[in-house]
C-alpha cells in the first residue's frame, strides 16, 4: 500500500501521459486522471473490507496507517 501511495504521488507530479488524463486533471476533482491513485484507493478499500470482515468474525484486525496522498488533502 505504501508503494501504491508513492506511485500516486509521483504520477501526480509528472505530466499526464494522455490527452484524456490531462483533461481529467484540469476539469475533474483532485486526483482525477491518476491511474496510480485509483489503484491506491482500490487497495485501501480492499483492506478496509477485510478488516470489517475480521471484526465481524471476532478476529483481530490489521491496522492500516497509510493516509491518502498529500495532494488530496
PDB file of N, CA, C and O in Angstrom:
ATOM      1  N   UNK A   1       0.820  -1.175   0.000  1.00  0.00           N
ATOM      2  CA  UNK A   1       0.000   0.000   0.000  1.00  0.00           C
ATOM      3  C   UNK A   1       0.875   1.253   0.000  1.00  0.00           C
ATOM      4  O   UNK A   1       0.536   2.252  -0.635  1.00  0.00           O
ATOM      5  N   UNK A   2       1.986   1.198   0.705  1.00  0.00           N
ATOM      6  CA  UNK A   2       2.895   2.348   0.704  1.00  0.00           C
ATOM      7  C   UNK A   2       3.473   2.586  -0.683  1.00  0.00           C
ATOM      8  O   UNK A   2       3.661   3.733  -1.088  1.00  0.00           O
ATOM      9  N   UNK A   3       3.756   1.510  -1.414  1.00  0.00           N
ATOM     10  CA  UNK A   3       4.282   1.650  -2.773  1.00  0.00           C
ATOM     11  C   UNK A   3       3.235   2.269  -3.688  1.00  0.00           C
ATOM     12  O   UNK A   3       3.569   3.099  -4.534  1.00  0.00           O
ATOM     13  N   UNK A   4       1.977   1.879  -3.533  1.00  0.00           N
ATOM     14  CA  UNK A   4       0.903   2.448  -4.350  1.00  0.00           C
ATOM     15  C   UNK A   4       0.731   3.936  -4.049  1.00  0.00           C
ATOM     16  O   UNK A   4       0.490   4.735  -4.954  1.00  0.00           O
ATOM     17  N   UNK A   5       0.857   4.299  -2.781  1.00  0.00           N
ATOM     18  CA  UNK A   5       0.762   5.717  -2.406  1.00  0.00           C
ATOM     19  C   UNK A   5       1.905   6.510  -3.034  1.00  0.00           C
ATOM     20  O   UNK A   5       1.688   7.601  -3.561  1.00  0.00           O
ATOM     21  N   UNK A   6       3.110   5.971  -2.981  1.00  0.00           N
ATOM     22  CA  UNK A   6       4.270   6.651  -3.563  1.00  0.00           C
ATOM     23  C   UNK A   6       4.106   6.810  -5.078  1.00  0.00           C
ATOM     24  O   UNK A   6       4.435   7.858  -5.632  1.00  0.00           O
ATOM     25  N   UNK A   7       3.593   5.760  -5.751  1.00  0.00           N
ATOM     26  CA  UNK A   7       3.361   5.853  -7.201  1.00  0.00           C
ATOM     27  C   UNK A   7       2.311   6.911  -7.523  1.00  0.00           C
ATOM     28  O   UNK A   7       2.448   7.637  -8.507  1.00  0.00           O
ATOM     29  N   UNK A   8       1.259   7.005  -6.699  1.00  0.00           N
ATOM     30  CA  UNK A   8       0.212   8.002  -6.924  1.00  0.00           C
ATOM     31  C   UNK A   8       0.767   9.412  -6.782  1.00  0.00           C
ATOM     32  O   UNK A   8       0.450  10.294  -7.581  1.00  0.00           O
ATOM     33  N   UNK A   9       1.592   9.623  -5.768  1.00  0.00           N
ATOM     34  CA  UNK A   9       2.186  10.952  -5.578  1.00  0.00           C
ATOM     35  C   UNK A   9       3.150  11.294  -6.706  1.00  0.00           C
ATOM     36  O   UNK A   9       3.188  12.434  -7.171  1.00  0.00           O
ATOM     37  N   UNK A  10       3.923  10.316  -7.143  1.00  0.00           N
ATOM     38  CA  UNK A  10       4.860  10.544  -8.243  1.00  0.00           C
ATOM     39  C   UNK A  10       4.120  10.837  -9.546  1.00  0.00           C
ATOM     40  O   UNK A  10       4.500  11.742 -10.288  1.00  0.00           O
ATOM     41  N   UNK A  11       3.075  10.078  -9.822  1.00  0.00           N
ATOM     42  CA  UNK A  11       2.311  10.286 -11.055  1.00  0.00           C
ATOM     43  C   UNK A  11       1.636  11.654 -11.067  1.00  0.00           C
ATOM     44  O   UNK A  11       1.500  12.270 -12.124  1.00  0.00           O
ATOM     45  N   UNK A  12       1.212  12.131  -9.897  1.00  0.00           N
ATOM     46  CA  UNK A  12       0.569  13.443  -9.823  1.00  0.00           C
ATOM     47  C   UNK A  12       1.559  14.559 -10.154  1.00  0.00           C
ATOM     48  O   UNK A  12       1.165  15.587 -10.705  1.00  0.00           O
ATOM     49  N   UNK A  13       2.832  14.372  -9.826  1.00  0.00           N
ATOM     50  CA  UNK A  13       3.849  15.379 -10.098  1.00  0.00           C
ATOM     51  C   UNK A  13       4.247  15.418 -11.572  1.00  0.00           C
ATOM     52  O   UNK A  13       4.676  16.456 -12.075  1.00  0.00           O
ATOM     53  N   UNK A  14       4.107  14.287 -12.260  1.00  0.00           N
ATOM     54  CA  UNK A  14       4.526  14.199 -13.658  1.00  0.00           C
ATOM     55  C   UNK A  14       3.405  14.660 -14.586  1.00  0.00           C
ATOM     56  O   UNK A  14       2.252  14.800 -14.180  1.00  0.00           O
ATOM     57  N   UNK A  15       3.779  14.890 -15.843  1.00  0.00           N
ATOM     58  CA  UNK A  15       2.781  15.221 -16.847  1.00  0.00           C
ATOM     59  C   UNK A  15       1.911  14.007 -17.129  1.00  0.00           C
ATOM     60  O   UNK A  15       2.382  12.871 -17.071  1.00  0.00           O
ATOM     61  N   UNK A  16       0.653  14.245 -17.431  1.00  0.00           N
ATOM     62  CA  UNK A  16      -0.258  13.151 -17.753  1.00  0.00           C
ATOM     63  C   UNK A  16       0.161  12.513 -19.081  1.00  0.00           C
ATOM     64  O   UNK A  16       0.531  13.226 -20.014  1.00  0.00           O
ATOM     65  N   UNK A  17       0.109  11.177 -19.180  1.00  0.00           N
ATOM     66  CA  UNK A  17       0.590  10.500 -20.383  1.00  0.00           C
ATOM     67  C   UNK A  17      -0.344  10.614 -21.594  1.00  0.00           C
ATOM     68  O   UNK A  17       0.094  10.422 -22.728  1.00  0.00           O
ATOM     69  N   UNK A  18      -1.610  10.919 -21.368  1.00  0.00           N
ATOM     70  CA  UNK A  18      -2.549  11.028 -22.499  1.00  0.00           C
ATOM     71  C   UNK A  18      -3.336  12.330 -22.400  1.00  0.00           C
ATOM     72  O   UNK A  18      -3.402  12.964 -21.347  1.00  0.00           O
ATOM     73  N   UNK A  19      -3.921  12.704 -23.515  1.00  0.00           N
ATOM     74  CA  UNK A  19      -4.743  13.907 -23.543  1.00  0.00           C
ATOM     75  C   UNK A  19      -5.980  13.748 -22.668  1.00  0.00           C
ATOM     76  O   UNK A  19      -6.418  14.704 -22.028  1.00  0.00           O
ATOM     77  N   UNK A  20      -6.542  12.544 -22.640  1.00  0.00           N
ATOM     78  CA  UNK A  20      -7.732  12.301 -21.825  1.00  0.00           C
ATOM     79  C   UNK A  20      -7.429  12.491 -20.347  1.00  0.00           C
ATOM     80  O   UNK A  20      -8.227  13.080 -19.617  1.00  0.00           O
ATOM     81  N   UNK A  21      -6.276  11.994 -19.901  1.00  0.00           N
ATOM     82  CA  UNK A  21      -5.909  12.167 -18.493  1.00  0.00           C
ATOM     83  C   UNK A  21      -5.593  13.629 -18.179  1.00  0.00           C
ATOM     84  O   UNK A  21      -5.882  14.106 -17.082  1.00  0.00           O
ATOM     85  N   UNK A  22      -5.009  14.331 -19.130  1.00  0.00           N
ATOM     86  CA  UNK A  22      -4.746  15.756 -18.937  1.00  0.00           C
ATOM     87  C   UNK A  22      -6.060  16.506 -18.749  1.00  0.00           C
ATOM     88  O   UNK A  22      -6.187  17.333 -17.847  1.00  0.00           O
ATOM     89  N   UNK A  23      -7.031  16.211 -19.604  1.00  0.00           N
ATOM     90  CA  UNK A  23      -8.339  16.851 -19.494  1.00  0.00           C
ATOM     91  C   UNK A  23      -9.004  16.509 -18.162  1.00  0.00           C
ATOM     92  O   UNK A  23      -9.612  17.376 -17.533  1.00  0.00           O
ATOM     93  N   UNK A  24      -8.890  15.243 -17.724  1.00  0.00           N
ATOM     94  CA  UNK A  24      -9.477  14.834 -16.445  1.00  0.00           C
ATOM     95  C   UNK A  24      -8.841  15.598 -15.290  1.00  0.00           C
ATOM     96  O   UNK A  24      -9.531  15.997 -14.352  1.00  0.00           O
ATOM     97  N   UNK A  25      -7.533  15.802 -15.355  1.00  0.00           N
ATOM     98  CA  UNK A  25      -6.858  16.544 -14.281  1.00  0.00           C
ATOM     99  C   UNK A  25      -7.300  17.995 -14.228  1.00  0.00           C
ATOM    100  O   UNK A  25      -7.463  18.566 -13.150  1.00  0.00           O
ATOM    101  N   UNK A  26      -7.495  18.592 -15.407  1.00  0.00           N
ATOM    102  CA  UNK A  26      -7.871  20.007 -15.465  1.00  0.00           C
ATOM    103  C   UNK A  26      -9.324  20.209 -15.055  1.00  0.00           C
ATOM    104  O   UNK A  26      -9.643  21.168 -14.352  1.00  0.00           O
ATOM    105  N   UNK A  27     -10.200  19.319 -15.488  1.00  0.00           N
ATOM    106  CA  UNK A  27     -11.624  19.542 -15.281  1.00  0.00           C
ATOM    107  C   UNK A  27     -12.226  18.719 -14.147  1.00  0.00           C
ATOM    108  O   UNK A  27     -13.354  18.991 -13.736  1.00  0.00           O
ATOM    109  N   UNK A  28     -11.519  17.733 -13.635  1.00  0.00           N
ATOM    110  CA  UNK A  28     -12.092  16.846 -12.625  1.00  0.00           C
ATOM    111  C   UNK A  28     -11.701  17.220 -11.213  1.00  0.00           C
ATOM    112  O   UNK A  28     -11.032  18.228 -10.982  1.00  0.00           O
ATOM    113  N   UNK A  29     -12.124  16.398 -10.273  1.00  0.00           N
ATOM    114  CA  UNK A  29     -11.772  16.619  -8.868  1.00  0.00           C
ATOM    115  C   UNK A  29     -10.309  16.294  -8.623  1.00  0.00           C
ATOM    116  O   UNK A  29      -9.656  15.740  -9.508  1.00  0.00           O
ATOM    117  N   UNK A  30      -9.771  16.617  -7.457  1.00  0.00           N
ATOM    118  CA  UNK A  30      -8.376  16.282  -7.162  1.00  0.00           C
ATOM    119  C   UNK A  30      -8.122  14.788  -7.332  1.00  0.00           C
ATOM    120  O   UNK A  30      -8.890  13.963  -6.838  1.00  0.00           O
ATOM    121  N   UNK A  31      -7.061  14.450  -8.021  1.00  0.00           N
ATOM    122  CA  UNK A  31      -6.702  13.059  -8.246  1.00  0.00           C
ATOM    123  C   UNK A  31      -7.271  12.458  -9.516  1.00  0.00           C
ATOM    124  O   UNK A  31      -6.926  11.329  -9.866  1.00  0.00           O
ATOM    125  N   UNK A  32      -8.129  13.178 -10.213  1.00  0.00           N
ATOM    126  CA  UNK A  32      -8.696  12.658 -11.455  1.00  0.00           C
ATOM    127  C   UNK A  32      -7.593  12.508 -12.494  1.00  0.00           C
ATOM    128  O   UNK A  32      -6.680  13.331 -12.561  1.00  0.00           O
ATOM    129  N   UNK A  33      -7.677  11.470 -13.295  1.00  0.00           N
ATOM    130  CA  UNK A  33      -6.670  11.227 -14.324  1.00  0.00           C
ATOM    131  C   UNK A  33      -5.406  10.589 -13.798  1.00  0.00           C
ATOM    132  O   UNK A  33      -4.400  10.542 -14.506  1.00  0.00           O
ATOM    133  N   UNK A  34      -5.431  10.098 -12.578  1.00  0.00           N
ATOM    134  CA  UNK A  34      -4.267   9.492 -11.950  1.00  0.00           C
ATOM    135  C   UNK A  34      -4.556   8.010 -11.721  1.00  0.00           C
ATOM    136  O   UNK A  34      -5.241   7.652 -10.763  1.00  0.00           O
ATOM    137  N   UNK A  35      -4.041   7.156 -12.589  1.00  0.00           N
ATOM    138  CA  UNK A  35      -4.320   5.716 -12.514  1.00  0.00           C
ATOM    139  C   UNK A  35      -3.745   5.100 -11.239  1.00  0.00           C
ATOM    140  O   UNK A  35      -4.354   4.201 -10.660  1.00  0.00           O
ATOM    141  N   UNK A  36      -2.595   5.569 -10.802  1.00  0.00           N
ATOM    142  CA  UNK A  36      -1.988   5.031  -9.588  1.00  0.00           C
ATOM    143  C   UNK A  36      -2.832   5.373  -8.364  1.00  0.00           C
ATOM    144  O   UNK A  36      -2.881   4.593  -7.412  1.00  0.00           O
ATOM    145  N   UNK A  37      -3.491   6.516  -8.375  1.00  0.00           N
ATOM    146  CA  UNK A  37      -4.368   6.885  -7.268  1.00  0.00           C
ATOM    147  C   UNK A  37      -5.577   5.955  -7.228  1.00  0.00           C
ATOM    148  O   UNK A  37      -6.006   5.544  -6.150  1.00  0.00           O
ATOM    149  N   UNK A  38      -6.121   5.627  -8.374  1.00  0.00           N
ATOM    150  CA  UNK A  38      -7.248   4.691  -8.424  1.00  0.00           C
ATOM    151  C   UNK A  38      -6.832   3.333  -7.852  1.00  0.00           C
ATOM    152  O   UNK A  38      -7.600   2.696  -7.130  1.00  0.00           O
ATOM    153  N   UNK A  39      -5.622   2.897  -8.177  1.00  0.00           N
ATOM    154  CA  UNK A  39      -5.110   1.632  -7.637  1.00  0.00           C
ATOM    155  C   UNK A  39      -4.968   1.723  -6.119  1.00  0.00           C
ATOM    156  O   UNK A  39      -5.339   0.788  -5.409  1.00  0.00           O
ATOM    157  N   UNK A  40      -4.438   2.831  -5.615  1.00  0.00           N
ATOM    158  CA  UNK A  40      -4.282   3.024  -4.175  1.00  0.00           C
ATOM    159  C   UNK A  40      -5.641   2.977  -3.481  1.00  0.00           C
ATOM    160  O   UNK A  40      -5.793   2.323  -2.449  1.00  0.00           O
ATOM    161  N   UNK A  41      -6.625   3.668  -4.047  1.00  0.00           N
ATOM    162  CA  UNK A  41      -7.947   3.701  -3.434  1.00  0.00           C
ATOM    163  C   UNK A  41      -8.597   2.313  -3.434  1.00  0.00           C
ATOM    164  O   UNK A  41      -9.309   1.961  -2.493  1.00  0.00           O
ATOM    165  N   UNK A  42      -8.356   1.531  -4.478  1.00  0.00           N
ATOM    166  CA  UNK A  42      -8.887   0.174  -4.530  1.00  0.00           C
ATOM    167  C   UNK A  42      -8.224  -0.709  -3.461  1.00  0.00           C
ATOM    168  O   UNK A  42      -8.903  -1.486  -2.789  1.00  0.00           O
ATOM    169  N   UNK A  43      -6.908  -0.589  -3.308  1.00  0.00           N
ATOM    170  CA  UNK A  43      -6.207  -1.344  -2.269  1.00  0.00           C
ATOM    171  C   UNK A  43      -6.702  -0.954  -0.878  1.00  0.00           C
ATOM    172  O   UNK A  43      -6.901  -1.809  -0.015  1.00  0.00           O
ATOM    173  N   UNK A  44      -6.893   0.326  -0.679  1.00  0.00           N
ATOM    174  CA  UNK A  44      -7.377   0.818   0.612  1.00  0.00           C
ATOM    175  C   UNK A  44      -8.776   0.280   0.911  1.00  0.00           C
ATOM    176  O   UNK A  44      -9.064  -0.115   2.041  1.00  0.00           O
ATOM    177  N   UNK A  45      -9.632   0.266  -0.092  1.00  0.00           N
ATOM    178  CA  UNK A  45     -10.982  -0.262   0.065  1.00  0.00           C
ATOM    179  C   UNK A  45     -10.961  -1.752   0.396  1.00  0.00           C
ATOM    180  O   UNK A  45     -11.701  -2.212   1.265  1.00  0.00           O
ATOM    181  N   UNK A  46     -10.110  -2.500  -0.301  1.00  0.00           N
ATOM    182  CA  UNK A  46      -9.988  -3.937  -0.036  1.00  0.00           C
ATOM    183  C   UNK A  46      -9.520  -4.189   1.399  1.00  0.00           C
ATOM    184  O   UNK A  46     -10.037  -5.079   2.074  1.00  0.00           O
ATOM    185  N   UNK A  47      -8.550  -3.412   1.860  1.00  0.00           N
ATOM    186  CA  UNK A  47      -8.036  -3.571   3.219  1.00  0.00           C
ATOM    187  C   UNK A  47      -9.114  -3.235   4.250  1.00  0.00           C
ATOM    188  O   UNK A  47      -9.231  -3.919   5.267  1.00  0.00           O
ATOM    189  N   UNK A  48      -9.895  -2.198   3.997  1.00  0.00           N
ATOM    190  CA  UNK A  48     -10.973  -1.833   4.912  1.00  0.00           C
ATOM    191  C   UNK A  48     -12.046  -2.915   4.960  1.00  0.00           C
ATOM    192  O   UNK A  48     -12.568  -3.227   6.031  1.00  0.00           O
ATOM    193  N   UNK A  49     -12.377  -3.488   3.803  1.00  0.00           N
ATOM    194  CA  UNK A  49     -13.361  -4.567   3.761  1.00  0.00           C
ATOM    195  C   UNK A  49     -12.861  -5.796   4.514  1.00  0.00           C
ATOM    196  O   UNK A  49     -13.626  -6.446   5.226  1.00  0.00           O
ATOM    197  N   UNK A  50     -11.589  -6.111   4.357  1.00  0.00           N
ATOM    198  CA  UNK A  50     -11.013  -7.239   5.076  1.00  0.00           C
ATOM    199  C   UNK A  50     -11.067  -7.016   6.583  1.00  0.00           C
ATOM    200  O   UNK A  50     -11.412  -7.929   7.333  1.00  0.00           O
ATOM    201  N   UNK A  51     -10.732  -5.820   7.028  1.00  0.00           N
ATOM    202  CA  UNK A  51     -10.799  -5.515   8.457  1.00  0.00           C
ATOM    203  C   UNK A  51     -12.238  -5.601   8.972  1.00  0.00           C
ATOM    204  O   UNK A  51     -12.469  -6.078  10.083  1.00  0.00           O
ATOM    205  N   UNK A  52     -13.207  -5.143   8.174  1.00  0.00           N
ATOM    206  CA  UNK A  52     -14.610  -5.250   8.577  1.00  0.00           C
ATOM    207  C   UNK A  52     -15.014  -6.709   8.741  1.00  0.00           C
ATOM    208  O   UNK A  52     -15.697  -7.058   9.705  1.00  0.00           O
ATOM    209  N   UNK A  53     -14.602  -7.559   7.814  1.00  0.00           N
ATOM    210  CA  UNK A  53     -14.914  -8.983   7.889  1.00  0.00           C
ATOM    211  C   UNK A  53     -14.259  -9.626   9.115  1.00  0.00           C
ATOM    212  O   UNK A  53     -14.881 -10.429   9.811  1.00  0.00           O
ATOM    213  N   UNK A  54     -13.002  -9.265   9.371  1.00  0.00           N
ATOM    214  CA  UNK A  54     -12.317  -9.783  10.549  1.00  0.00           C
ATOM    215  C   UNK A  54     -13.031  -9.366  11.836  1.00  0.00           C
ATOM    216  O   UNK A  54     -13.168 -10.166  12.761  1.00  0.00           O
ATOM    217  N   UNK A  55     -13.487  -8.106  11.891  1.00  0.00           N
ATOM    218  CA  UNK A  55     -14.215  -7.613  13.055  1.00  0.00           C
ATOM    219  C   UNK A  55     -15.511  -8.402  13.264  1.00  0.00           C
ATOM    220  O   UNK A  55     -15.848  -8.762  14.391  1.00  0.00           O
ATOM    221  N   UNK A  56     -16.239  -8.670  12.162  1.00  0.00           N
ATOM    222  CA  UNK A  56     -17.488  -9.421  12.250  1.00  0.00           C
ATOM    223  C   UNK A  56     -17.262 -10.829  12.794  1.00  0.00           C
ATOM    224  O   UNK A  56     -18.100 -11.354  13.528  1.00  0.00           O
ATOM    225  N   UNK A  57     -16.144 -11.435  12.439  1.00  0.00           N
ATOM    226  CA  UNK A  57     -15.833 -12.799  12.868  1.00  0.00           C
ATOM    227  C   UNK A  57     -15.192 -12.846  14.254  1.00  0.00           C
ATOM    228  O   UNK A  57     -14.925 -13.927  14.779  1.00  0.00           O
ATOM    229  N   UNK A  58     -14.944 -11.680  14.847  1.00  0.00           N
ATOM    230  CA  UNK A  58     -14.348 -11.625  16.174  1.00  0.00           C
ATOM    231  C   UNK A  58     -12.839 -11.791  16.174  1.00  0.00           C
ATOM    232  O   UNK A  58     -12.246 -12.104  17.206  1.00  0.00           O
ATOM    233  N   UNK A  59     -12.226 -11.586  15.038  1.00  0.00           N
ATOM    234  CA  UNK A  59     -10.769 -11.725  14.922  1.00  0.00           C
ATOM    235  C   UNK A  59     -10.097 -10.363  15.098  1.00  0.00           C
ATOM    236  O   UNK A  59     -10.740  -9.316  15.030  1.00  0.00           O
ATOM    237  N   UNK A  60      -8.802 -10.412  15.322  1.00  0.00           N
ATOM    238  CA  UNK A  60      -8.021  -9.176  15.414  1.00  0.00           C
ATOM    239  C   UNK A  60      -7.907  -8.560  14.019  1.00  0.00           C
ATOM    240  O   UNK A  60      -7.768  -9.271  13.024  1.00  0.00           O
ATOM    241  N   UNK A  61      -7.965  -7.258  13.964  1.00  0.00           N
ATOM    242  CA  UNK A  61      -7.837  -6.563  12.688  1.00  0.00           C
ATOM    243  C   UNK A  61      -6.390  -6.144  12.477  1.00  0.00           C
ATOM    244  O   UNK A  61      -5.595  -6.105  13.415  1.00  0.00           O
ATOM    245  N   UNK A  62      -6.068  -5.836  11.242  1.00  0.00           N
ATOM    246  CA  UNK A  62      -4.723  -5.395  10.902  1.00  0.00           C
ATOM    247  C   UNK A  62      -4.751  -3.886  10.733  1.00  0.00           C
ATOM    248  O   UNK A  62      -5.478  -3.385   9.876  1.00  0.00           O
ATOM    249  N   UNK A  63      -3.979  -3.145  11.524  1.00  0.00           N
ATOM    250  CA  UNK A  63      -4.017  -1.681  11.410  1.00  0.00           C
ATOM    251  C   UNK A  63      -3.397  -1.202  10.094  1.00  0.00           C
ATOM    252  O   UNK A  63      -2.280  -1.581   9.743  1.00  0.00           O
ATOM    253  N   UNK A  64      -4.127  -0.382   9.394  1.00  0.00           N
ATOM    254  CA  UNK A  64      -3.655   0.221   8.149  1.00  0.00           C
ATOM    255  C   UNK A  64      -3.450   1.709   8.456  1.00  0.00           C
ATOM    256  O   UNK A  64      -4.416   2.450   8.634  1.00  0.00           O
ATOM    257  N   UNK A  65      -2.210   2.126   8.513  1.00  0.00           N
ATOM    258  CA  UNK A  65      -1.908   3.514   8.879  1.00  0.00           C
ATOM    259  C   UNK A  65      -1.513   4.354   7.692  1.00  0.00           C
ATOM    260  O   UNK A  65      -0.855   5.378   7.873  1.00  0.00           O
ATOM    261  N   UNK A  66      -1.878   3.976   6.497  1.00  0.00           N
ATOM    262  CA  UNK A  66      -1.496   4.715   5.312  1.00  0.00           C
ATOM    263  C   UNK A  66      -2.614   5.688   4.946  1.00  0.00           C
ATOM    264  O   UNK A  66      -3.708   5.273   4.564  1.00  0.00           O
ATOM    265  N   UNK A  67      -2.335   6.969   5.065  1.00  0.00           N
ATOM    266  CA  UNK A  67      -3.315   8.005   4.704  1.00  0.00           C
ATOM    267  C   UNK A  67      -3.303   8.241   3.208  1.00  0.00           C
ATOM    268  O   UNK A  67      -2.418   7.771   2.493  1.00  0.00           O
ATOM    269  N   UNK A  68      -4.293   8.970   2.753  1.00  0.00           N
ATOM    270  CA  UNK A  68      -4.379   9.356   1.349  1.00  0.00           C
ATOM    271  C   UNK A  68      -3.179  10.252   1.003  1.00  0.00           C
ATOM    272  O   UNK A  68      -2.622  10.903   1.887  1.00  0.00           O
ATOM    273  N   UNK A  69      -2.781  10.290  -0.266  1.00  0.00           N
ATOM    274  CA  UNK A  69      -1.665  11.155  -0.667  1.00  0.00           C
ATOM    275  C   UNK A  69      -1.925  12.620  -0.321  1.00  0.00           C
ATOM    276  O   UNK A  69      -3.072  13.061  -0.245  1.00  0.00           O
ATOM    277  N   UNK A  70      -0.861  13.346  -0.120  1.00  0.00           N
ATOM    278  CA  UNK A  70      -0.935  14.743   0.318  1.00  0.00           C
ATOM    279  C   UNK A  70      -1.746  15.641  -0.626  1.00  0.00           C
ATOM    280  O   UNK A  70      -2.426  16.561  -0.172  1.00  0.00           O
ATOM    281  N   UNK A  71      -1.674  15.374  -1.943  1.00  0.00           N
ATOM    282  CA  UNK A  71      -2.345  16.288  -2.873  1.00  0.00           C
ATOM    283  C   UNK A  71      -3.860  16.198  -2.791  1.00  0.00           C
ATOM    284  O   UNK A  71      -4.550  17.033  -3.376  1.00  0.00           O
ATOM    285  N   UNK A  72      -4.405  15.204  -2.078  1.00  0.00           N
ATOM    286  CA  UNK A  72      -5.851  15.106  -1.896  1.00  0.00           C
ATOM    287  C   UNK A  72      -6.340  15.873  -0.669  1.00  0.00           C
ATOM    288  O   UNK A  72      -7.542  16.071  -0.497  1.00  0.00           O
ATOM    289  N   UNK A  73      -5.421  16.297   0.173  1.00  0.00           N
ATOM    290  CA  UNK A  73      -5.820  16.984   1.419  1.00  0.00           C
ATOM    291  C   UNK A  73      -6.005  18.451   1.213  1.00  0.00           C
ATOM    292  O   UNK A  73      -6.338  19.170   2.155  1.00  0.00           O
TER     293      UNK A  73
END
